[in-house]
Amino acid sequence: MAYIKRAISDVLKRRVKTSKCTLVLGARQVGKSTLIKKEFPKYNRTNFDDKLTRLQAKEEPKLFFLNNPCPLFIDEVQKEGAVLEEIKQIVDESDKRGQFILSGSQKLELMKGVSESLTGRVSLCELSGLSLREIYKVDFNKHFIPTDEYIKERENTLKKYDGIWDIIHKGSYPELYDIERDWQEFYSSYVSTYLERDINELISADSLTFTKFLTAVAARTGEMLNYSNIASDVGVSEPTIKSWISILERTGIVYILQPYSASALARIIKTPKIYFRDTGLACYLTRWLTADALKNSAVAGNMFETFVVSEILKSYSNEGRDYRFNIFYYRGKDKNASEENEIDLIIEENGILYPVEVKMSGNPKTSMGAANPVLDKIPDKKRGVGVILCLIDRKTYLRENLIALPIEYI
């Protein structure tokens, strides 16, 4: 199988070199194990998917670490969190760096163990599915921010992304790009082997109800999160749906985009939006079986937006940046407006708010940025250039402070 070099590789190497312990987080099958095996071939390896390995780590930790000496890579470490206390003792007794690389696919459970045992001793990296830059071998690894400097630098490495709908439909799991794997068979196995097995360790639901739940959430990707509607579709209580969606977020299956909050925006809607992290999985669950059918469907706009949002998040995590406090959306109603206004994304950096619209259009219009001036109301913040990310073929200024960009600029 051909290995696709991951954009986060250099960031990960630096963090392993300077930290006693490094933790790589990401959903199942995004390539965590392959990345670490390729970039750190001299590390001993063990996997907590194996029950006997977990049992020894839990009941005889001293013996476990004798059998698995440092430098050590432990895969799916969240399955036996008790080992973190033993790791703490090992790293505290030595000044060596890079003793442990850990990986896991359950964010908050793992973070809880880390916060309790390894505070100040661990460096965190997030690995997502393949980005467009990785698929097309674009040698550029800075987070998307629509400044003049970013746009000029990005233009030096632009490549035409042909067949974009094929990639949106295919998804971003590396195995689909390594070998000729049947799309339906891969996602069927992914749902039954990983999602149902892993998540059923955290929730109790029969297979039919769980699949119904996944499908109901996938059908709403790119929309405001309405727990009540999903509960009605699935036939369980609203608190249960809240709990289950929290688990999907913790296991890297969905992303919850928070609304931008500012006291100056008095009539803001405070409901978050939900996005699947992988559009291929969302297509499989909602039964869009070909790229052409998806492209011409009623959900094409939401799926395109989901894809672009995911690519922007990847640009942050691949650079080793935390995007949670930088990316929001806005929806609200001004006093003099008859309709609600929405800005798909607000990217905040250095006190500047950059409004971003995501449109499945090759003919962007200035009206697509009509809501941007609402950001001028926020004191102590400055509105940056607005961007429309769309299917146009070249960078086009629509106004002095509004640019239409092809998605190749992400």
N, C-alpha and C positions, 0 to 999 in steps of 0.2 A: 504494500500500500504506500502511496506517495504521502509524505508528511508535509502538511502546510505549516510553514513557520508562523508562530503566533506573535502578534504585535506586542504582547505583554512580556515577551521573553527577556528583553534587556532590563525592564523594570524589575521583574522577578529575580533575576540574577543579582542585581544591585542590592535588593532587600535581603536575599539569603546571605550575601556577603557581609552585610552590616548588622544583621539581627541574629539573635540566638535561636529564634524560632520563627518560621514563616508559615502563614495559614492561607491556603488558596481555596476560595469559596466559589461555588458555581453549581448550576443544576446538573443532574445526571447527564452523562454522555456529551458534555460540551468540550471534553478533551483534557481534563485536569491531569489524569494519570499519564496520558500520552505525552503531554507537555513536559511533565516532570521527569519522566523516563528519558526523553530525548535530551533535555537540557542539563540533567544531573545524573548521568549514567553511573557514576561511582557510588551513589547513595544505595544503602541497603533498603529493601522495600518490603512492606507488609500491608495487608488489607483487612480492615475490620468488617468487610462483608462476610468473611469467614467466621463462623460461630466459634470454632475451636480456638482460633487466634484471639477472639474477643474474650473468651472464657479465661485463657491464660493471662491475658493482660489485666483482667479484673481480679482474679483470685491469686495469681502469683506474679505480680508486676516486676519484682526483682529478677525472676527467672526469665520473664518475657524480654526484658532489656538486655540480659546476657545473651539470649538467642538472637536478638535484633539490635546489634550495637550501632552507635552513632558513627557517621552521619546517617540518619534514618528518615525515610519517607513513609508516613502512615496514611493510607487512603481511607476515606470515609470514617474519619476519627470520631465523628459525633455519635457513632453507634456504641462507643464505650467511653463516655466522657470522664469516667473515673481515672483514666490514664493520664489526664491532664495534670493532676496533682503530682504524680510521679515525675512527669516531664518538668514541672516547676522545680522540683528538688534537684534534678539532674542539671538543668541550665544554671541554677543558682550556685552550684558547686564548681562552676567553671566559667572562665572568661572567653571561651571559644565561641566563635560565631558560626552560624549555619549548621548547628547540630541537628535540628529537626525541620523537616518540611511536612506540614499536615495539609490534608485536603478534606473537604466535606461539602455536602449538598443540602444541609439544613441550617440556614443562617442563624436564626435566633437561638435555637438550642445550643448551637456551637458557640455563639457569642456569649451566651450565659456562662458556659463553662470557661471560656477564655477570660471573661471579666472577673470571674471568681478565682481563677488559678494562675493566669498568665498575664495579668495586667502589667504593662510596661516591658514585657518580655517577648511580645509577638508582633510581627508586622503582617498586615492584612492585604491580600490581593483578591480581586474579583475577576473570574474568567467567565465570559459569556460564549455563546456560539460564535461561529465564524462571522467576521464583519466583511462588508464589501471590499474594504481595503485588503484584507487577508486573502479573500477569494481571487481578487484580481492582481495580487502581489504588488500593491501600492506601498512604496517605502516612505510612509509619512505617518507619524504617530503623535499628533497633537489633537487635543479635544476641540470639537467644533465650537467656534465662537465667531460671529460674523463681523470681525473687525477688518479694517483695511489690511493690516499686517497678516492676519490669518489667510484672507482671500488671496493676497499676492503670493504668499508662500505655498498655499495649496495648489495654485495654478501651475507650479513647477512640476507637479507629479500627477496631473489629471490624466485619467484614462476613461475612455468611453465604456459605460456599463451597459453592454448589449444584453438583451434578453432579461431585463429586470423583473418582468412578471414571472419568468421561469424560476428565478431565485426567490422571489417572494413566496411563490407556491411551494418550492422545494424546501425552504427553511434553512437553518444555519447549523445543523448538527454535522460535525466533521465527517462522520461515517458515510454520509450521503455524497461526500465529495472524494472520499478515499477510494471507494469501490463502486461498481455498478450495482447498487442496492435498490431493490424494488421499493418505491416510495410508500405504497400502502402497507406493505409487509413491515417496513421499518417502523412506521408510526403505530401500527397495530401492536407490534412487539414492545415498543416504548411505553405505550399506555398500560399494557397488561404486565410487563415485566418490571418496570420501574415505578410508574406512577401509582398503580394500584397496590403494589407491594410496599413501596416506601411510605406512601402517604397513609395506607391502612395501618401502619404502625403508630400513626398519630391520630387517626380518626377511626370511628367504627361505622362503616357503611357497606352495604352489599354492592357487588360489582355493577349492577344495573343502575342503582341510585347514584353511585359515584360517577359513572360515565355520563349519566343525565346531567349531573352537576357540572362536569367539565364542559360538556357541550353548551349548556346554558351560559356559562361564563365566556366561552370562546365566541359565541354569537354576539356578545356585547363588547368585544374588544374595541377600544377607541371611544367608548361611551362613558357617560357619568355613571358611577357605581350605584345601582339601585338594588339593595339587598332584598327588599320586599318582592320585587318582580322575579328575581332569581328563585327565591324561596317558593313562590307560587308555581313556577315552572317545574321545580324539582319535587315539590311536595313535602318539604321539611320546614322547620321553623326558621324565622329570620335570624335569631341568635346562632343557630347551627350554621347557617350560610356565612355569617360573619366570621365564625371560628374557622370554617373550611377555607374561606378565601384568604384568611390570615396565614393558613398553612401553605396554600399555593404560593403566596408571596415569600414565605420563609424558605421554601424549597426552590425558588428561582423560576417558577413557572409563569407568574404574572408580575407586573409592576404597577404599583398604585401611585399615580401622579397627583400630587397635592395642589390645591388651588393657591394662587398667590394671595397672601394676606397682608393687608395694609389698612390702617384706620381711615385713610383718606378715601378708600374705595368702600363707601358705606353700604352699597347695595350689591355686594359681591356674593356669589353663590359659593358655598363652602363645601360642596360635595366633591370628593376626588373623582378622578377618571381611572379606568382600569385598562391595562394593555397586556396582551400575551407577549412574553419575551421572544417567542419564536412563531413566526407567521405560518410556517409549514405545519406545525402542530395544530394551530388554530384552524387552518384549512382542512386538515384531516378530520378534526372533531366536528366541523360544520359541513362536511361532505362536499367540499369543492374539490373535485377529483382531478381537474386539469387546470393549467395556467390560463388557458383561453376562457374557460368557463368562469374562473375567478375574475379575470380582467373585465369581463362584460357583465358582471353581476351587480346586484344592488349593494353589496357589501364591499365593493372594490375600494371605495374612498376610505372607509374605516380601516381596511387591511393595509392600504398604502400608508396611511398615517401611522398605524401600528409599527410597520416596518421602519419608517423613517425615524420615529421616536426611539426605537430599539437601536438603530445605527448611531444615533447621537449619544445614547447612554454608553454604548460600546467605546465610542471615541474617548470618553472620560475614563472608564475603568481600564482600558488598555494602556492609558498613559499613567495609570496608578492614582487617579484622582477620584474623590468621592463626589458624586453628582447630586446627592440627596438634598443638599442645601443650595443648589445652583439652578435647578430646573423645576419650573412650575407651569401652570396654565391659568388663564383668567376667563371668567364668565360672570357677567353682571349686567345691570341695567342702570344707565344714567338717568337722572331725574327728567331730562328733556327728551329721552329716547323712547320710541314706541316699542322697540324690540330689544331683546338681550344682545349684548355684544360678546364676542369670544375671541381670545387670542390663543391659538393652539399651544404654543410654548412661550414661556418667558425665561430667558437665560440671564441670570444675574451674575455679574463679575465686576469686582472693584467699584461697586456703587452704581454701575450702569446696567440698565434693564434693556435687553435686546428682544424685541417681539418677533416671533417666528410663526409663519403660517405654513401649513403643509397641505398642498393641493395636488390632486391627481389631474393636472391640467397641463397642456402645452401652450396655453394662451392666458398667462397671468394678467390680472388687471389691478389697477391702483385701488379699486374698491375692496380688494382682498385684505388690504391693510387699514381699513377704515377705523377699526377699533384701537389702533395703536396710540392715538393721542390721549387715551384714558390714563396712560402711564405718566403723563406730565403732571397729574394731580398729586403724585406721591412726593412728599417733601424729602429732601436729602438724597434723592435719587435722580439720575439723569437718564433720559431715554436715548438709547443708541440706535444705530441704523436698523431698520426693519427688513426682514428677509421673507421671501416666499420661496420655499423649497418645492420644486415642481418638476414636471417633465419637459421643460423648455430645453433647447439644445445649446444655449450659450448664456453667459451672464448678461443681464439686461437691467439697466436702471429705469425704473418706472417713475420715480421721483428722486430728488437729490438724497432723500433719507429712506428710500425703499428700493430694494434690489430683488429681482427674481433670479434665483440660482438653480442650475441643474443639481440633481441629488449627487452628482459626482463630486461636489464640493464638500460633502460631509466628510 
